[in-house]
């Protein structure tokens, strides 16, 4: 822990390079995911010209999301150990090199029209991110010190979310407006695509953007500095790893500190309902809000990220004076209300069929769509207010030599929660449960989960 007061300008150069790495890493991951999801979206709907119906679309989108999360669960112990045992810049450098190789594989899959291969490489890209994550987050404390945790997390969240925002908005717009629009114009209205690989071949040049950015990320890792840090001496026991000994140990360590444990649970509730919402909203929007444009859908999704960025800034204001725990309460209340309002505004016919007299990207804009967009934006505001102080609480209460394990543990709990909720969604979608009820179920999860977390944190603070 640093004794002297923290001054961000002292390490602004290194921290700026670090932020570039975070930005590129998030942008590449989300762009590839958006391309896969956009391909599924263009092939989904009611009618003989579509390959997938609403239920299949929800299932496939949820599976894509689950593939991104599963490596964080499987590599929980290994990634935490690597971050505690070895220098974090080295881990980030090797992970960035792996991203270059993986994106080259993605380019091959796009050009060959191998949708299954591109789909599967999502898992490899996520594996790289899972190993990356504890080192990436733990580097904040090494670079900025204890005093810089809140503001460092605010920068981290803002830069990551800006990258996600741009990838969420730009990738589908380029996908549809630059490459796909001319191709679709040449096809009859009732044309049936033979396979999703046909679309991938049309938009294949987008893959070189992913490759180029991954190279930039790899080169940037050479600008990171090494700071004096205490690393674990113990070697990793393969038998203990396979028998779950490390997992039990890490969970026990997380639960020893009540603040850390309930802050982790709070982030798990948020990310599980958010990830589930992202899996369900595309099919829900196409069916209920009648959105056909992938680009317009991307803007609908991206507006929540704008809210998160603003909420993060508001939550971190004057954060150098301390962690603002009250923002956790305000953010949770906003999330619960908005989670319930999203289906309430996007389903009733008197809202979705009340047109406002103008179009955007070829789709008519309804009152229901405007209200839904506004609610999603406010949802993002609440998310930003909630997550920044929760992450700061986790980092500030973690022992220095266990920081990587705690961060990996947080990822593990969050991803178990997200995958569990996505599995429930896949099950109910398979049984043709309407997307409206899945979104209301999200609101119930938020109410129960945040109530438990807030009650405990209130008893501590």
BAVO-359910 format. One record per residue (C-alpha): residue number from 0; x, y, z. Coordinates in Angstrom, 3 decimals, m for minus. Layout:
REM residues N
MIZA; NUM; X; Y; Z;
...
//
This chain:
REM residues 461
MIZA; 0; 0.000; 0.000; 0.000;
MIZA; 1; 1.403; 3.409; m0.904;
MIZA; 2; 2.040; 5.826; 1.936;
MIZA; 3; 2.165; 9.063; 0.005;
MIZA; 4; m0.824; 10.720; m1.613;
MIZA; 5; m1.793; 9.523; m5.046;
MIZA; 6; m1.270; 11.701; m8.118;
MIZA; 7; m2.527; 10.293; m11.401;
MIZA; 8; m0.181; 12.541; m13.427;
MIZA; 9; 2.874; 10.704; m12.052;
MIZA; 10; 1.989; 7.592; m14.036;
MIZA; 11; m0.314; 9.054; m16.674;
MIZA; 12; 1.801; 7.816; m19.588;
MIZA; 13; 1.870; 4.172; m18.547;
MIZA; 14; m1.760; 4.257; m17.486;
MIZA; 15; m2.730; 5.733; m20.877;
MIZA; 16; m1.004; 2.837; m22.669;
MIZA; 17; m2.819; 0.457; m20.319;
MIZA; 18; m6.140; 2.078; m21.254;
MIZA; 19; m5.357; 1.678; m24.969;
MIZA; 20; m4.817; m2.053; m24.367;
MIZA; 21; m8.134; m2.318; m22.505;
MIZA; 22; m9.948; m0.436; m25.255;
MIZA; 23; m8.630; m2.595; m28.099;
MIZA; 24; m9.170; m5.857; m26.200;
MIZA; 25; m12.814; m5.035; m25.491;
MIZA; 26; m13.439; m3.632; m28.993;
MIZA; 27; m12.159; m6.770; m30.749;
MIZA; 28; m14.100; m9.172; m28.495;
MIZA; 29; m17.385; m7.294; m28.822;
MIZA; 30; m17.018; m6.653; m32.566;
MIZA; 31; m16.674; m10.360; m33.320;
MIZA; 32; m19.592; m11.168; m31.021;
MIZA; 33; m21.723; m8.493; m32.720;
MIZA; 34; m20.930; m9.867; m36.169;
MIZA; 35; m22.049; m13.354; m35.107;
MIZA; 36; m25.202; m12.030; m33.403;
MIZA; 37; m25.992; m9.732; m36.366;
MIZA; 38; m25.717; m12.699; m38.722;
MIZA; 39; m28.202; m14.635; m36.589;
MIZA; 40; m30.479; m11.558; m36.413;
MIZA; 41; m30.645; m11.132; m40.207;
MIZA; 42; m31.700; m14.775; m40.543;
MIZA; 43; m34.409; m14.639; m37.849;
MIZA; 44; m38.092; m13.795; m38.040;
MIZA; 45; m41.517; m15.080; m38.983;
MIZA; 46; m41.855; m16.315; m42.540;
MIZA; 47; m40.422; m18.879; m44.947;
MIZA; 48; m37.538; m16.577; m45.924;
MIZA; 49; m36.008; m16.862; m42.449;
MIZA; 50; m33.859; m19.709; m41.151;
MIZA; 51; m34.598; m19.117; m37.432;
MIZA; 52; m37.710; m18.248; m35.390;
MIZA; 53; m37.808; m16.176; m32.174;
MIZA; 54; m37.091; m19.107; m29.850;
MIZA; 55; m34.146; m20.319; m31.935;
MIZA; 56; m32.779; m16.779; m32.118;
MIZA; 57; m32.903; m16.418; m28.323;
MIZA; 58; m31.230; m19.811; m27.853;
MIZA; 59; m28.423; m19.115; m30.339;
MIZA; 60; m27.764; m15.637; m28.938;
MIZA; 61; m27.719; m17.020; m25.397;
MIZA; 62; m25.301; m19.771; m26.452;
MIZA; 63; m22.930; m17.183; m27.968;
MIZA; 64; m23.028; m15.267; m24.684;
MIZA; 65; m22.479; m18.463; m22.673;
MIZA; 66; m19.461; m19.396; m24.796;
MIZA; 67; m17.863; m16.085; m23.878;
MIZA; 68; m18.489; m16.744; m20.177;
MIZA; 69; m17.562; m20.417; m19.816;
MIZA; 70; m13.759; m19.951; m19.983;
MIZA; 71; m13.952; m17.527; m17.051;
MIZA; 72; m15.493; m20.354; m15.021;
MIZA; 73; m13.209; m23.132; m16.227;
MIZA; 74; m9.998; m21.077; m15.885;
MIZA; 75; m10.928; m19.357; m12.629;
MIZA; 76; m8.119; m20.905; m10.551;
MIZA; 77; m5.449; m20.905; m13.263;
MIZA; 78; m5.948; m17.267; m14.284;
MIZA; 79; m5.902; m16.075; m10.666;
MIZA; 80; m2.768; m18.088; m9.927;
MIZA; 81; m0.950; m16.723; m12.988;
MIZA; 82; m1.814; m13.153; m12.009;
MIZA; 83; m0.555; m13.650; m8.435;
MIZA; 84; 2.539; m15.652; m9.449;
MIZA; 85; 3.880; m13.774; m12.486;
MIZA; 86; 4.295; m10.170; m13.617;
MIZA; 87; 0.992; m8.866; m14.946;
MIZA; 88; 2.527; m7.078; m17.984;
MIZA; 89; 3.964; m10.424; m19.154;
MIZA; 90; 0.582; m12.123; m18.889;
MIZA; 91; m1.080; m9.301; m20.827;
MIZA; 92; 1.629; m9.476; m23.515;
MIZA; 93; 1.232; m13.211; m24.140;
MIZA; 94; m2.573; m12.917; m24.090;
MIZA; 95; m2.421; m10.099; m26.650;
MIZA; 96; m0.173; m12.235; m28.885;
MIZA; 97; m2.738; m15.040; m28.652;
MIZA; 98; m5.437; m12.572; m29.769;
MIZA; 99; m3.475; m11.902; m32.984;
MIZA; 100; m3.411; m15.631; m33.798;
MIZA; 101; m7.110; m16.080; m32.963;
MIZA; 102; m8.248; m13.117; m35.088;
MIZA; 103; m6.283; m14.516; m38.022;
MIZA; 104; m8.317; m17.702; m37.552;
MIZA; 105; m11.500; m15.631; m37.482;
MIZA; 106; m10.508; m13.969; m40.779;
MIZA; 107; m10.048; m17.399; m42.339;
MIZA; 108; m13.484; m18.522; m41.076;
MIZA; 109; m15.203; m15.408; m42.471;
MIZA; 110; m13.656; m15.740; m45.922;
MIZA; 111; m14.413; m19.456; m46.101;
MIZA; 112; m18.004; m18.935; m44.924;
MIZA; 113; m17.392; m21.322; m42.020;
MIZA; 114; m19.995; m20.046; m39.565;
MIZA; 115; m19.498; m22.951; m37.154;
MIZA; 116; m15.748; m22.273; m37.036;
MIZA; 117; m16.292; m18.540; m36.479;
MIZA; 118; m18.856; m19.416; m33.816;
MIZA; 119; m16.374; m21.758; m32.128;
MIZA; 120; m13.507; m19.253; m32.248;
MIZA; 121; m15.644; m17.072; m29.984;
MIZA; 122; m14.764; m19.588; m27.274;
MIZA; 123; m11.013; m19.243; m27.964;
MIZA; 124; m11.252; m15.452; m27.928;
MIZA; 125; m13.045; m15.695; m24.588;
MIZA; 126; m10.362; m18.066; m23.255;
MIZA; 127; m7.746; m15.439; m24.034;
MIZA; 128; m9.821; m12.821; m22.197;
MIZA; 129; m10.306; m15.102; m19.188;
MIZA; 130; m6.551; m15.500; m18.709;
MIZA; 131; m6.106; m11.779; m19.369;
MIZA; 132; m8.725; m10.544; m16.903;
MIZA; 133; m7.176; m10.877; m13.399;
MIZA; 134; m3.862; m9.433; m14.593;
MIZA; 135; m5.645; m6.644; m16.426;
MIZA; 136; m7.728; m5.585; m13.437;
MIZA; 137; m4.994; m6.207; m10.888;
MIZA; 138; m2.587; m3.916; m12.731;
MIZA; 139; m4.639; m0.902; m11.610;
MIZA; 140; m3.546; m1.351; m8.016;
MIZA; 141; 0.100; m1.843; m9.042;
MIZA; 142; 0.111; 1.231; m11.267;
MIZA; 143; m2.070; 3.665; m9.307;
MIZA; 144; m1.867; 2.395; m5.744;
MIZA; 145; m4.547; 2.163; m3.065;
MIZA; 146; m5.528; 5.827; m3.375;
MIZA; 147; m6.178; 5.486; m7.079;
MIZA; 148; m8.504; 2.497; m6.970;
MIZA; 149; m11.780; 4.374; m7.354;
MIZA; 150; m10.634; 6.739; m10.071;
MIZA; 151; m8.677; 3.951; m11.766;
MIZA; 152; m11.758; 1.740; m11.834;
MIZA; 153; m13.794; 4.640; m13.179;
MIZA; 154; m11.295; 5.109; m16.039;
MIZA; 155; m11.198; 1.355; m16.630;
MIZA; 156; m14.963; 1.077; m16.749;
MIZA; 157; m15.356; 4.190; m18.895;
MIZA; 158; m12.742; 3.160; m21.467;
MIZA; 159; m13.993; m0.424; m21.585;
MIZA; 160; m17.576; 0.731; m21.970;
MIZA; 161; m16.669; 3.258; m24.652;
MIZA; 162; m14.993; 0.406; m26.539;
MIZA; 163; m18.060; m1.784; m26.071;
MIZA; 164; m20.300; 1.126; m27.092;
MIZA; 165; m18.370; 1.802; m30.281;
MIZA; 166; m18.104; m1.890; m31.153;
MIZA; 167; m21.795; m2.436; m30.430;
MIZA; 168; m22.761; 0.502; m32.647;
MIZA; 169; m20.105; 0.497; m35.364;
MIZA; 170; m19.706; m3.223; m36.118;
MIZA; 171; m23.412; m3.815; m36.962;
MIZA; 172; m23.618; m0.540; m38.920;
MIZA; 173; m20.626; m1.509; m41.068;
MIZA; 174; m21.989; m5.064; m41.238;
MIZA; 175; m25.328; m3.897; m42.639;
MIZA; 176; m24.886; m0.485; m44.242;
MIZA; 177; m21.435; m0.910; m45.836;
MIZA; 178; m21.290; m4.555; m46.884;
MIZA; 179; m24.721; m6.194; m46.668;
MIZA; 180; m27.115; m3.531; m47.998;
MIZA; 181; m25.985; m3.768; m51.640;
MIZA; 182; m25.921; m7.550; m51.491;
MIZA; 183; m29.457; m7.742; m50.095;
MIZA; 184; m30.734; m5.249; m52.693;
MIZA; 185; m29.868; m7.738; m55.416;
MIZA; 186; m31.930; m10.507; m53.800;
MIZA; 187; m35.708; m11.064; m54.063;
MIZA; 188; m37.778; m10.310; m50.917;
MIZA; 189; m38.544; m13.975; m50.354;
MIZA; 190; m34.934; m15.123; m50.797;
MIZA; 191; m33.913; m17.845; m48.344;
MIZA; 192; m30.268; m17.892; m47.276;
MIZA; 193; m28.651; m21.291; m47.644;
MIZA; 194; m26.574; m20.800; m44.508;
MIZA; 195; m25.195; m18.066; m42.223;
MIZA; 196; m21.806; m18.614; m43.850;
MIZA; 197; m23.162; m16.874; m46.951;
MIZA; 198; m23.447; m13.639; m44.958;
MIZA; 199; m20.002; m14.053; m43.376;
MIZA; 200; m18.378; m14.214; m46.792;
MIZA; 201; m20.020; m10.924; m47.764;
MIZA; 202; m18.727; m9.064; m44.700;
MIZA; 203; m15.374; m10.912; m44.516;
MIZA; 204; m13.160; m7.788; m45.000;
MIZA; 205; m14.268; m6.665; m41.524;
MIZA; 206; m12.038; m9.392; m40.095;
MIZA; 207; m8.892; m7.465; m41.048;
MIZA; 208; m9.937; m4.668; m38.714;
MIZA; 209; m9.950; m7.208; m35.865;
MIZA; 210; m6.521; m8.516; m36.878;
MIZA; 211; m5.035; m5.015; m37.163;
MIZA; 212; m6.368; m3.919; m33.783;
MIZA; 213; m5.027; m7.079; m32.140;
MIZA; 214; m1.571; m6.255; m33.507;
MIZA; 215; m1.874; m2.732; m32.036;
MIZA; 216; m2.850; m4.263; m28.685;
MIZA; 217; 0.149; m6.603; m28.732;
MIZA; 218; 2.611; m3.814; m29.560;
MIZA; 219; 1.120; m1.599; m26.830;
MIZA; 220; 1.858; m4.171; m24.126;
MIZA; 221; 5.574; m3.416; m24.536;
MIZA; 222; 4.867; 0.052; m23.114;
MIZA; 223; 3.722; m1.279; m19.728;
MIZA; 224; 6.076; m0.878; m16.775;
MIZA; 225; 6.864; m3.332; m14.005;
MIZA; 226; 6.225; m2.133; m10.455;
MIZA; 227; 7.519; m3.595; m7.197;
MIZA; 228; 4.964; m6.234; m6.303;
MIZA; 229; 4.950; m9.235; m3.970;
MIZA; 230; 4.295; m12.427; m5.941;
MIZA; 231; 3.315; m15.832; m4.642;
MIZA; 232; 6.112; m18.381; m4.400;
MIZA; 233; 3.986; m21.531; m4.323;
MIZA; 234; 3.778; m23.682; m7.437;
MIZA; 235; 0.478; m24.751; m8.924;
MIZA; 236; m0.527; m28.290; m7.933;
MIZA; 237; m2.229; m30.031; m10.860;
MIZA; 238; m3.953; m32.593; m8.594;
MIZA; 239; m5.242; m29.874; m6.284;
MIZA; 240; m6.459; m27.935; m9.312;
MIZA; 241; m8.322; m30.903; m10.811;
MIZA; 242; m9.875; m31.913; m7.460;
MIZA; 243; m11.187; m28.397; m6.848;
MIZA; 244; m8.938; m27.655; m3.887;
MIZA; 245; m7.959; m24.224; m5.152;
MIZA; 246; m11.563; m23.402; m5.922;
MIZA; 247; m12.654; m24.180; m2.368;
MIZA; 248; m9.714; m22.213; m0.999;
MIZA; 249; m10.434; m19.121; m3.108;
MIZA; 250; m14.138; m19.163; m2.314;
MIZA; 251; m13.303; m19.504; 1.380;
MIZA; 252; m10.911; m16.540; 1.131;
MIZA; 253; m13.563; m14.433; m0.605;
MIZA; 254; m16.160; m15.273; 2.007;
MIZA; 255; m13.859; m14.412; 4.927;
MIZA; 256; m14.287; m10.718; 4.127;
MIZA; 257; m17.998; m9.910; 4.177;
MIZA; 258; m17.585; m6.641; 2.280;
MIZA; 259; m15.696; m8.359; m0.528;
MIZA; 260; m18.135; m11.266; m0.683;
MIZA; 261; m21.334; m9.217; m0.839;
MIZA; 262; m19.803; m6.691; m3.221;
MIZA; 263; m18.984; m9.631; m5.522;
MIZA; 264; m22.550; m10.916; m5.187;
MIZA; 265; m23.825; m7.451; m6.093;
MIZA; 266; m21.783; m7.377; m9.291;
MIZA; 267; m22.940; m10.940; m10.053;
MIZA; 268; m26.605; m9.926; m9.830;
MIZA; 269; m26.039; m6.956; m12.119;
MIZA; 270; m24.029; m8.791; m14.770;
MIZA; 271; m26.360; m11.800; m14.827;
MIZA; 272; m29.491; m9.742; m15.504;
MIZA; 273; m27.606; m7.514; m17.968;
MIZA; 274; m26.183; m10.440; m19.935;
MIZA; 275; m29.544; m12.146; m20.004;
MIZA; 276; m31.178; m8.955; m21.214;
MIZA; 277; m28.636; m8.687; m24.038;
MIZA; 278; m29.435; m12.259; m25.048;
MIZA; 279; m33.195; m11.715; m25.077;
MIZA; 280; m33.570; m8.132; m26.350;
MIZA; 281; m32.674; m8.770; m30.033;
MIZA; 282; m35.471; m11.312; m30.513;
MIZA; 283; m37.798; m9.307; m28.258;
MIZA; 284; m37.187; m6.093; m30.210;
MIZA; 285; m37.708; m7.765; m33.572;
MIZA; 286; m40.981; m9.375; m32.494;
MIZA; 287; m42.517; m6.593; m30.396;
MIZA; 288; m40.898; m3.345; m31.564;
MIZA; 289; m40.718; m4.505; m35.211;
MIZA; 290; m37.062; m3.579; m35.682;
MIZA; 291; m35.627; m5.092; m38.858;
MIZA; 292; m32.410; m3.067; m39.072;
MIZA; 293; m29.352; m4.529; m37.332;
MIZA; 294; m27.916; m1.014; m37.164;
MIZA; 295; m30.974; 0.351; m35.334;
MIZA; 296; m30.902; m2.609; m32.944;
MIZA; 297; m27.248; m1.865; m32.200;
MIZA; 298; m28.114; 1.724; m31.300;
MIZA; 299; m30.864; 0.450; m28.996;
MIZA; 300; m28.325; m1.752; m27.210;
MIZA; 301; m25.613; 0.903; m27.207;
MIZA; 302; m27.742; 3.521; m25.434;
MIZA; 303; m27.417; 1.557; m22.196;
MIZA; 304; m23.632; 1.834; m22.432;
MIZA; 305; m23.894; 5.617; m22.794;
MIZA; 306; m25.899; 5.564; m19.560;
MIZA; 307; m23.284; 3.392; m17.839;
MIZA; 308; m20.490; 5.784; m18.827;
MIZA; 309; m22.404; 8.780; m17.435;
MIZA; 310; m23.390; 6.834; m14.320;
MIZA; 311; m19.775; 5.740; m13.787;
MIZA; 312; m18.584; 9.333; m13.997;
MIZA; 313; m21.238; 10.489; m11.542;
MIZA; 314; m20.374; 7.656; m9.158;
MIZA; 315; m16.640; 8.330; m9.256;
MIZA; 316; m16.903; 12.113; m8.828;
MIZA; 317; m14.748; 13.157; m5.869;
MIZA; 318; m13.980; 9.448; m5.361;
MIZA; 319; m10.424; 10.155; m4.254;
MIZA; 320; m11.948; 11.172; m0.914;
MIZA; 321; m13.404; 7.712; m0.423;
MIZA; 322; m15.668; 5.034; m1.853;
MIZA; 323; m19.251; 6.283; m2.156;
MIZA; 324; m21.207; 3.282; m0.885;
MIZA; 325; m24.565; 5.114; m1.020;
MIZA; 326; m24.381; 4.988; m4.820;
MIZA; 327; m24.784; 1.213; m4.584;
MIZA; 328; m28.249; 1.706; m3.064;
MIZA; 329; m29.350; 4.324; m5.599;
MIZA; 330; m28.054; 2.281; m8.535;
MIZA; 331; m29.767; m0.917; m7.392;
MIZA; 332; m33.157; 0.795; m7.023;
MIZA; 333; m32.865; 2.289; m10.526;
MIZA; 334; m31.952; m1.111; m12.006;
MIZA; 335; m34.897; m2.900; m10.386;
MIZA; 336; m37.430; m0.330; m11.618;
MIZA; 337; m36.023; m0.164; m15.153;
MIZA; 338; m35.799; m3.946; m15.515;
MIZA; 339; m39.560; m4.105; m14.933;
MIZA; 340; m40.356; m1.122; m17.182;
MIZA; 341; m38.537; m2.423; m20.283;
MIZA; 342; m41.119; m5.157; m21.092;
MIZA; 343; m43.929; m2.914; m19.803;
MIZA; 344; m43.096; m0.311; m22.470;
MIZA; 345; m42.083; m2.626; m25.324;
MIZA; 346; m45.051; m5.030; m25.446;
MIZA; 347; m48.452; m3.220; m25.225;
MIZA; 348; m49.882; m2.631; m28.697;
MIZA; 349; m51.173; 0.839; m27.817;
MIZA; 350; m47.524; 1.884; m27.351;
MIZA; 351; m45.748; m0.139; m30.044;
MIZA; 352; m48.345; 0.701; m32.714;
MIZA; 353; m48.459; 4.424; m31.948;
MIZA; 354; m46.104; 5.697; m34.668;
MIZA; 355; m44.396; 9.076; m34.314;
MIZA; 356; m44.335; 9.833; m38.016;
MIZA; 357; m40.673; 9.347; m38.896;
MIZA; 358; m38.256; 6.537; m39.705;
MIZA; 359; m34.719; 5.722; m38.649;
MIZA; 360; m32.579; 3.370; m40.742;
MIZA; 361; m35.675; 2.215; m42.586;
MIZA; 362; m37.760; 1.329; m39.492;
MIZA; 363; m40.805; 3.277; m38.273;
MIZA; 364; m40.327; 4.745; m34.797;
MIZA; 365; m43.091; 4.103; m32.268;
MIZA; 366; m43.879; 5.580; m28.854;
MIZA; 367; m43.096; 2.190; m27.310;
MIZA; 368; m39.637; 2.178; m28.893;
MIZA; 369; m38.846; 5.676; m27.599;
MIZA; 370; m39.972; 4.793; m24.065;
MIZA; 371; m37.981; 1.545; m24.168;
MIZA; 372; m34.843; 3.351; m25.322;
MIZA; 373; m35.243; 5.940; m22.541;
MIZA; 374; m35.662; 3.169; m19.953;
MIZA; 375; m32.601; 1.302; m21.218;
MIZA; 376; m30.590; 4.537; m20.941;
MIZA; 377; m31.689; 5.066; m17.320;
MIZA; 378; m30.894; 1.387; m16.649;
MIZA; 379; m27.341; 2.169; m17.763;
MIZA; 380; m27.158; 5.165; m15.422;
MIZA; 381; m28.082; 2.946; m12.483;
MIZA; 382; m25.540; 0.329; m13.571;
MIZA; 383; m22.699; 2.838; m13.626;
MIZA; 384; m23.622; 4.176; m10.201;
MIZA; 385; m23.709; 0.628; m8.803;
MIZA; 386; m20.684; m1.108; m10.297;
MIZA; 387; m17.948; 1.502; m9.717;
MIZA; 388; m18.222; 1.517; m5.896;
MIZA; 389; m18.724; m2.271; m5.781;
MIZA; 390; m15.518; m2.891; m7.748;
MIZA; 391; m13.649; m0.394; m5.572;
MIZA; 392; m14.880; m2.193; m2.433;
MIZA; 393; m13.650; m5.514; m3.809;
MIZA; 394; m10.183; m4.203; m4.641;
MIZA; 395; m9.714; m2.142; m1.472;
MIZA; 396; m10.560; m5.074; 0.816;
MIZA; 397; m8.401; m7.654; m0.975;
MIZA; 398; m5.008; m8.632; 0.474;
MIZA; 399; m2.188; m7.567; m1.926;
MIZA; 400; m0.842; m11.097; m2.434;
MIZA; 401; m4.343; m12.482; m3.083;
MIZA; 402; m5.567; m9.711; m5.382;
MIZA; 403; m5.380; m11.822; m8.545;
MIZA; 404; m7.267; m14.684; m6.908;
MIZA; 405; m9.959; m12.349; m5.588;
MIZA; 406; m10.438; m10.799; m9.039;
MIZA; 407; m10.532; m14.242; m10.637;
MIZA; 408; m12.974; m15.284; m7.920;
MIZA; 409; m15.174; m12.317; m8.696;
MIZA; 410; m15.119; m13.298; m12.373;
MIZA; 411; m15.977; m16.883; m11.444;
MIZA; 412; m18.983; m15.934; m9.299;
MIZA; 413; m20.202; m13.416; m11.897;
MIZA; 414; m19.887; m15.893; m14.725;
MIZA; 415; m21.533; m18.727; m12.790;
MIZA; 416; m24.468; m16.365; m12.200;
MIZA; 417; m24.590; m15.262; m15.835;
MIZA; 418; m24.314; m18.760; m17.311;
MIZA; 419; m26.913; m20.080; m14.867;
MIZA; 420; m29.421; m17.422; m15.886;
MIZA; 421; m28.621; m17.943; m19.572;
MIZA; 422; m29.207; m21.699; m19.146;
MIZA; 423; m32.623; m20.950; m17.659;
MIZA; 424; m33.324; m18.668; m20.624;
MIZA; 425; m32.277; m21.350; m23.124;
MIZA; 426; m34.536; m23.863; m21.365;
MIZA; 427; m37.615; m21.630; m21.294;
MIZA; 428; m37.006; m20.399; m24.869;
MIZA; 429; m36.759; m24.031; m26.000;
MIZA; 430; m40.206; m24.494; m24.432;
MIZA; 431; m41.488; m21.451; m26.360;
MIZA; 432; m41.854; m19.099; m23.379;
MIZA; 433; m42.406; m15.546; m24.619;
MIZA; 434; m39.466; m13.123; m24.335;
MIZA; 435; m41.708; m10.723; m22.374;
MIZA; 436; m41.877; m13.131; m19.439;
MIZA; 437; m38.126; m13.721; m19.499;
MIZA; 438; m37.574; m9.961; m19.130;
MIZA; 439; m40.037; m9.778; m16.219;
MIZA; 440; m38.204; m12.688; m14.627;
MIZA; 441; m35.028; m10.585; m14.897;
MIZA; 442; m36.707; m7.879; m12.831;
MIZA; 443; m37.633; m10.426; m10.141;
MIZA; 444; m34.012; m11.652; m9.987;
MIZA; 445; m32.838; m8.039; m9.615;
MIZA; 446; m35.309; m7.366; m6.798;
MIZA; 447; m34.381; m10.457; m4.797;
MIZA; 448; m30.629; m10.317; m5.429;
MIZA; 449; m30.101; m6.635; m4.715;
MIZA; 450; m32.321; m6.785; m1.634;
MIZA; 451; m30.013; m9.398; m0.090;
MIZA; 452; m26.847; m7.489; m0.993;
MIZA; 453; m28.137; m4.090; 0.140;
MIZA; 454; m29.371; m5.443; 3.461;
MIZA; 455; m25.941; m6.885; 4.227;
MIZA; 456; m23.944; m3.837; 3.132;
MIZA; 457; m26.245; m1.574; 5.142;
MIZA; 458; m25.467; m3.602; 8.273;
MIZA; 459; m21.723; m3.085; 7.672;
MIZA; 460; m21.654; 0.581; 6.684;
//
